[in-house]
Amino acid sequence: MLGAVTGRILITGANGHLGRLVIRALADDPSAAPVRAVVRSQRAAKSLDDLPSPERREVRIINYADRAGLEDAAHGCNAAIHLVGILKQTRANRYEDAHERPAEALTLACAAAGMSRIVHTSIHGANAASRNGCLASRGRADDILLASPVPAVILRVPMVLGPSDAATDALRRQATAGRTSLVRGGATLEQPIAAADVVAALLAAIRPSVPGDTLIELGGPESLTHRALVKRTATILGREVTFGSTPLFAAHAFAWLVETFSANPPLTRDMLGVLEQDDRIDSQPACQMLSIELTPLDDALRTAFKEESAL
């Protein structure tokens, strides 16, 4: 399947969870496209050393808002996979610097380099008109990419389940705590998707058969409450868990407090708003367009927690 992806691929945010998985998927297929991986620091570049087939991977250290640096990296590449984004804004890492500015620099760089396509991962609920700072910033970045002269495919996804992913680690902590208190008792609907399915969707979206300037909503095969998801995870891990409930106003008050007094708060109000939105997506149109099949939820959980699973 991957062999149909031809020409060098530029990957921004290559050291992130999805970036590493995309690089590994391409490395596992010798007929697939070589990679030019873009990261922001020497430390991030070093973190890619353990991935297979280093001879088919070039790593460049570039600020994601550096148009000239990105343009130089884009030359000789056929397509870009843009994996840059944050959920939590801090004093040192602002949404605009993580979303809009990189999107603007990348679109100009890819256009100047004559690239054929940009594929970008966004999140459900992204909307420039949103009152939520994260969702509004994400929506503006999506709009910038879709307005680019280079055809863009925006893939909006919910929680991604994969080994060592931050959201997956948080889910594990809740499922193994013995007793965990969830905001609103865990009533939020979630539709988690296997990381391998997102990688398959990203690589499929590069192909000319998928229309450019397209916004694709993709979720996992089940929409269930967060409480039910934590319970399923505990069962997969062979653990028992009981639940308490934290009122939404109390969670907001805590987020406001740590935002006010911490340069790097563990939770922000925007982050809480993203986490508390309901996910109920019909993924069938996306699966048909991308020619992919979704991994069943229990299988995705077993893979995500394969080192700890009691099964």
LOMAR-23942 format. One record per residue (C-alpha): residue number from 1; residue in one letter; chain; x, y, z. Coordinates in nm, 3 decimals, always signed. Layout:
N
   resi   resn   chain        px        py        pz
    NUM      A       A         X         Y         Z
...
***
This chain:
311
   resi   resn   chain        px        py        pz
      1      M       A    +0.000    +0.000    +0.000
      2      L       A    +0.271    +0.249    +0.100
      3      G       A    +0.460    +0.195    -0.222
      4      A       A    +0.196    +0.402    -0.401
      5      V       A    +0.324    +0.705    -0.209
      6      T       A    +0.599    +0.836    -0.436
      7      G       A    +0.842    +1.127    -0.409
      8      R       A    +1.017    +1.252    -0.098
      9      I       A    +0.785    +1.345    +0.190
     10      L       A    +0.845    +1.644    +0.415
     11      I       A    +0.729    +1.581    +0.773
     12      T       A    +0.704    +1.871    +1.016
     13      G       A    +0.679    +1.781    +1.384
     14      A       A    +0.857    +1.458    +1.295
     15      N       A    +0.967    +1.382    +1.652
     16      G       A    +0.611    +1.372    +1.786
     17      H       A    +0.418    +1.052    +1.846
     18      L       A    +0.248    +1.050    +1.505
     19      G       A    +0.558    +1.171    +1.324
     20      R       A    +0.764    +0.883    +1.455
     21      L       A    +0.493    +0.636    +1.354
     22      V       A    +0.471    +0.780    +1.002
     23      I       A    +0.849    +0.757    +0.962
     24      R       A    +0.846    +0.399    +1.090
     25      A       A    +0.563    +0.301    +0.853
     26      L       A    +0.752    +0.442    +0.556
     27      A       A    +1.077    +0.280    +0.670
     28      D       A    +0.909    -0.060    +0.696
     29      D       A    +0.827    -0.051    +0.322
     30      P       A    +1.144    -0.025    +0.110
     31      S       A    +0.938    +0.082    -0.191
     32      A       A    +0.786    +0.379    -0.007
     33      A       A    +0.898    +0.739    -0.027
     34      P       A    +1.207    +0.865    +0.158
     35      V       A    +1.156    +1.123    +0.433
     36      R       A    +1.285    +1.471    +0.509
     37      A       A    +1.206    +1.516    +0.878
     38      V       A    +1.180    +1.866    +1.022
     39      V       A    +1.223    +1.922    +1.397
     40      R       A    +1.293    +2.230    +1.608
     41      S       A    +1.597    +2.128    +1.812
     42      Q       A    +1.905    +1.911    +1.823
     43      R       A    +1.748    +1.714    +2.105
     44      A       A    +1.440    +1.645    +1.892
     45      A       A    +1.661    +1.540    +1.601
     46      K       A    +1.853    +1.302    +1.829
     47      S       A    +1.525    +1.141    +1.937
     48      L       A    +1.480    +1.004    +1.584
     49      D       A    +1.805    +0.806    +1.593
     50      D       A    +1.635    +0.488    +1.714
     51      L       A    +1.400    +0.471    +1.413
     52      P       A    +1.474    +0.218    +1.134
     53      S       A    +1.634    +0.288    +0.795
     54      P       A    +1.825    +0.608    +0.883
     55      E       A    +1.977    +0.603    +0.534
     56      R       A    +1.632    +0.683    +0.391
     57      R       A    +1.575    +0.973    +0.629
     58      E       A    +1.717    +1.324    +0.628
     59      V       A    +1.667    +1.537    +0.941
     60      R       A    +1.668    +1.916    +0.943
     61      I       A    +1.643    +2.151    +1.242
     62      I       A    +1.417    +2.445    +1.150
     63      N       A    +1.187    +2.679    +1.338
     64      Y       A    +0.838    +2.593    +1.213
     65      A       A    +0.769    +2.962    +1.142
     66      D       A    +1.090    +3.002    +0.937
     67      R       A    +0.958    +3.032    +0.582
     68      A       A    +1.303    +3.039    +0.421
     69      G       A    +1.420    +2.733    +0.612
     70      L       A    +1.102    +2.544    +0.529
     71      E       A    +1.123    +2.642    +0.165
     72      D       A    +1.475    +2.506    +0.142
     73      A       A    +1.359    +2.183    +0.307
     74      A       A    +1.054    +2.160    +0.079
     75      H       A    +1.255    +2.164    -0.243
     76      G       A    +1.272    +1.814    -0.386
     77      C       A    +0.970    +1.695    -0.183
     78      N       A    +0.644    +1.590    -0.344
     79      A       A    +0.417    +1.631    -0.040
     80      A       A    +0.418    +1.752    +0.320
     81      I       A    +0.267    +1.594    +0.630
     82      H       A    +0.220    +1.873    +0.884
     83      L       A    +0.196    +1.739    +1.240
     84      V       A    +0.256    +2.058    +1.438
     85      G       A    +0.012    +2.161    +1.711
     86      I       A    -0.048    +2.190    +2.084
     87      L       A    -0.342    +2.134    +2.316
     88      K       A    -0.215    +2.342    +2.609
     89      Q       A    -0.097    +2.700    +2.573
     90      T       A    +0.166    +2.825    +2.818
     91      R       A    +0.339    +3.160    +2.863
     92      A       A    +0.632    +3.031    +2.659
     93      N       A    +0.434    +2.842    +2.395
     94      R       A    +0.140    +3.034    +2.250
     95      Y       A    -0.129    +2.895    +2.022
     96      E       A    -0.053    +3.143    +1.744
     97      D       A    +0.313    +3.041    +1.741
     98      A       A    +0.221    +2.672    +1.735
     99      H       A    -0.059    +2.687    +1.478
    100      E       A    -0.114    +2.993    +1.260
    101      R       A    +0.245    +3.103    +1.207
    102      P       A    +0.374    +2.758    +1.110
    103      A       A    +0.075    +2.712    +0.877
    104      E       A    +0.147    +3.044    +0.705
    105      A       A    +0.519    +2.967    +0.668
    106      L       A    +0.455    +2.615    +0.540
    107      T       A    +0.198    +2.714    +0.278
    108      L       A    +0.430    +2.980    +0.134
    109      A       A    +0.728    +2.745    +0.143
    110      C       A    +0.545    +2.457    -0.023
    111      A       A    +0.402    +2.685    -0.293
    112      A       A    +0.747    +2.826    -0.371
    113      A       A    +0.892    +2.474    -0.387
    114      G       A    +0.621    +2.352    -0.625
    115      M       A    +0.491    +2.089    -0.385
    116      S       A    +0.179    +1.898    -0.489
    117      R       A    +0.002    +1.853    -0.155
    118      I       A    -0.006    +1.929    +0.218
    119      V       A    -0.173    +1.688    +0.461
    120      H       A    -0.236    +1.818    +0.812
    121      T       A    -0.372    +1.670    +1.134
    122      S       A    -0.618    +1.892    +1.317
    123      I       A    -0.868    +1.820    +1.594
    124      H       A    -1.244    +1.785    +1.617
    125      G       A    -1.420    +2.110    +1.693
    126      A       A    -1.154    +2.330    +1.529
    127      N       A    -1.330    +2.646    +1.417
    128      A       A    -1.196    +2.998    +1.375
    129      A       A    -1.521    +3.132    +1.528
    130      S       A    -1.494    +2.918    +1.844
    131      R       A    -1.480    +3.088    +2.184
    132      N       A    -1.223    +2.829    +2.288
    133      G       A    -0.871    +2.959    +2.225
    134      C       A    -0.729    +2.625    +2.115
    135      L       A    -1.015    +2.537    +1.881
    136      A       A    -1.019    +2.888    +1.732
    137      S       A    -0.643    +2.882    +1.670
    138      R       A    -0.664    +2.536    +1.517
    139      G       A    -0.951    +2.650    +1.297
    140      R       A    -0.755    +2.952    +1.174
    141      A       A    -0.457    +2.729    +1.091
    142      D       A    -0.686    +2.492    +0.899
    143      D       A    -0.828    +2.788    +0.705
    144      I       A    -0.478    +2.910    +0.617
    145      L       A    -0.385    +2.570    +0.480
    146      L       A    -0.709    +2.530    +0.284
    147      A       A    -0.661    +2.876    +0.128
    148      S       A    -0.309    +2.787    +0.015
    149      P       A    -0.230    +2.755    -0.358
    150      V       A    -0.102    +2.409    -0.269
    151      P       A    -0.391    +2.157    -0.238
    152      A       A    -0.441    +2.065    +0.127
    153      V       A    -0.616    +1.781    +0.307
    154      I       A    -0.712    +1.852    +0.668
    155      L       A    -0.764    +1.542    +0.881
    156      R       A    -0.950    +1.619    +1.204
    157      V       A    -0.919    +1.345    +1.464
    158      P       A    -1.015    +1.289    +1.831
    159      M       A    -0.804    +1.122    +2.102
    160      V       A    -0.535    +0.906    +1.942
    161      L       A    -0.451    +0.577    +2.112
    162      G       A    -0.090    +0.469    +2.082
    163      P       A    +0.204    +0.359    +2.299
    164      S       A    +0.374    +0.651    +2.479
    165      D       A    +0.115    +0.903    +2.358
    166      A       A    +0.031    +1.167    +2.620
    167      A       A    -0.346    +1.115    +2.603
    168      T       A    -0.299    +0.739    +2.625
    169      D       A    -0.071    +0.777    +2.926
    170      A       A    -0.334    +0.992    +3.098
    171      L       A    -0.598    +0.727    +3.027
    172      R       A    -0.371    +0.460    +3.175
    173      R       A    -0.322    +0.664    +3.494
    174      Q       A    -0.697    +0.701    +3.538
    175      A       A    -0.761    +0.331    +3.475
    176      T       A    -0.494    +0.213    +3.720
    177      A       A    -0.554    +0.463    +4.001
    178      G       A    -0.794    +0.234    +4.187
    179      R       A    -1.030    +0.527    +4.234
    180      T       A    -1.037    +0.820    +3.993
    181      S       A    -1.241    +1.139    +3.992
    182      L       A    -1.364    +1.243    +3.648
    183      V       A    -1.501    +1.580    +3.542
    184      R       A    -1.883    +1.552    +3.535
    185      G       A    -1.837    +1.186    +3.627
    186      G       A    -1.688    +1.112    +3.288
    187      A       A    -2.004    +1.200    +3.092
    188      T       A    -1.817    +1.342    +2.791
    189      L       A    -1.850    +1.136    +2.474
    190      E       A    -1.519    +1.027    +2.322
    191      Q       A    -1.438    +0.843    +2.000
    192      P       A    -1.073    +0.739    +2.031
    193      I       A    -0.890    +0.617    +1.723
    194      A       A    -0.590    +0.386    +1.691
    195      A       A    -0.267    +0.564    +1.605
    196      A       A    -0.210    +0.313    +1.325
    197      D       A    -0.540    +0.420    +1.166
    198      V       A    -0.437    +0.786    +1.173
    199      V       A    -0.104    +0.698    +1.011
    200      A       A    -0.287    +0.500    +0.741
    201      A       A    -0.520    +0.796    +0.683
    202      L       A    -0.230    +1.043    +0.656
    203      L       A    -0.046    +0.831    +0.401
    204      A       A    -0.367    +0.768    +0.205
    205      A       A    -0.443    +1.141    +0.197
    206      I       A    -0.117    +1.208    +0.010
    207      R       A    -0.242    +1.022    -0.296
    208      P       A    -0.400    +1.207    -0.590
    209      S       A    -0.712    +0.990    -0.561
    210      V       A    -0.808    +1.190    -0.250
    211      P       A    -0.938    +1.534    -0.355
    212      G       A    -0.730    +1.832    -0.248
    213      D       A    -0.868    +2.122    -0.041
    214      T       A    -1.069    +1.869    +0.158
    215      L       A    -1.165    +1.863    +0.525
    216      I       A    -1.200    +1.507    +0.657
    217      E       A    -1.359    +1.419    +0.992
    218      L       A    -1.233    +1.084    +1.119
    219      G       A    -1.297    +0.912    +1.450
    220      G       A    -1.272    +0.567    +1.597
    221      P       A    -1.534    +0.292    +1.558
    222      E       A    -1.713    +0.367    +1.890
    223      S       A    -1.841    +0.679    +2.061
    224      L       A    -1.865    +0.618    +2.435
    225      T       A    -1.849    +0.814    +2.759
    226      H       A    -1.511    +0.885    +2.911
    227      R       A    -1.616    +0.684    +3.215
    228      A       A    -1.690    +0.382    +2.994
    229      L       A    -1.356    +0.428    +2.818
    230      V       A    -1.167    +0.431    +3.148
    231      K       A    -1.358    +0.120    +3.255
    232      R       A    -1.275    -0.060    +2.928
    233      T       A    -0.910    +0.036    +2.971
    234      A       A    -0.904    -0.097    +3.328
    235      T       A    -1.049    -0.427    +3.205
    236      I       A    -0.785    -0.452    +2.933
    237      L       A    -0.516    -0.392    +3.194
    238      G       A    -0.668    -0.640    +3.439
    239      R       A    -0.747    -0.372    +3.697
    240      E       A    -1.047    -0.256    +3.899
    241      V       A    -1.147    +0.108    +3.913
    242      T       A    -1.415    +0.307    +4.093
    243      F       A    -1.526    +0.658    +4.011
    244      G       A    -1.586    +0.992    +4.173
    245      S       A    -1.716    +1.308    +4.009
    246      T       A    -1.564    +1.655    +3.987
    247      P       A    -1.812    +1.932    +3.902
    248      L       A    -1.730    +2.123    +3.585
    249      F       A    -1.723    +2.455    +3.773
    250      A       A    -1.464    +2.316    +4.011
    251      A       A    -1.246    +2.197    +3.724
    252      H       A    -1.274    +2.543    +3.563
    253      A       A    -1.182    +2.710    +3.892
    254      F       A    -0.876    +2.489    +3.930
    255      A       A    -0.771    +2.559    +3.569
    256      W       A    -0.806    +2.934    +3.624
    257      L       A    -0.601    +2.914    +3.943
    258      V       A    -0.309    +2.724    +3.791
    259      E       A    -0.318    +2.938    +3.476
    260      T       A    -0.288    +3.248    +3.693
    261      F       A    +0.000    +3.133    +3.910
    262      S       A    +0.194    +2.884    +3.696
    263      A       A    +0.403    +2.943    +3.383
    264      N       A    +0.333    +2.584    +3.276
    265      P       A    -0.001    +2.479    +3.429
    266      P       A    -0.106    +2.113    +3.420
    267      L       A    -0.452    +2.218    +3.297
    268      T       A    -0.594    +2.528    +3.128
    269      R       A    -0.951    +2.637    +3.063
    270      D       A    -0.905    +2.605    +2.687
    271      M       A    -0.758    +2.259    +2.730
    272      L       A    -1.050    +2.159    +2.954
    273      G       A    -1.294    +2.287    +2.693
    274      V       A    -1.137    +2.070    +2.424
    275      L       A    -1.136    +1.765    +2.648
    276      E       A    -1.498    +1.816    +2.751
    277      Q       A    -1.647    +1.845    +2.401
    278      D       A    -1.847    +1.546    +2.276
    279      D       A    -1.719    +1.336    +1.987
    280      R       A    -1.988    +1.166    +1.779
    281      I       A    -1.857    +1.134    +1.422
    282      D       A    -1.976    +0.928    +1.129
    283      S       A    -1.641    +0.797    +1.007
    284      Q       A    -1.776    +0.589    +0.721
    285      P       A    -1.743    +0.861    +0.452
    286      A       A    -1.381    +0.923    +0.555
    287      C       A    -1.298    +0.553    +0.558
    288      Q       A    -1.445    +0.513    +0.210
    289      M       A    -1.260    +0.816    +0.074
    290      L       A    -0.929    +0.700    +0.224
    291      S       A    -0.983    +0.326    +0.167
    292      I       A    -0.898    +0.240    +0.528
    293      E       A    -1.056    +0.018    +0.792
    294      L       A    -1.079    +0.117    +1.157
    295      T       A    -0.923    -0.091    +1.431
    296      P       A    -1.180    -0.214    +1.689
    297      L       A    -1.155    -0.019    +2.014
    298      D       A    -1.048    -0.313    +2.231
    299      D       A    -0.773    -0.402    +1.984
    300      A       A    -0.657    -0.039    +1.980
    301      L       A    -0.644    -0.036    +2.359
    302      R       A    -0.452    -0.364    +2.372
    303      T       A    -0.198    -0.228    +2.126
    304      A       A    -0.166    +0.101    +2.313
    305      F       A    -0.105    -0.079    +2.641
    306      K       A    +0.070    -0.387    +2.505
    307      E       A    +0.350    -0.369    +2.760
    308      E       A    +0.104    -0.363    +3.053
    309      S       A    -0.192    -0.563    +2.927
    310      A       A    -0.290    -0.859    +3.138
    311      L       A    -0.444    -1.029    +2.837
***
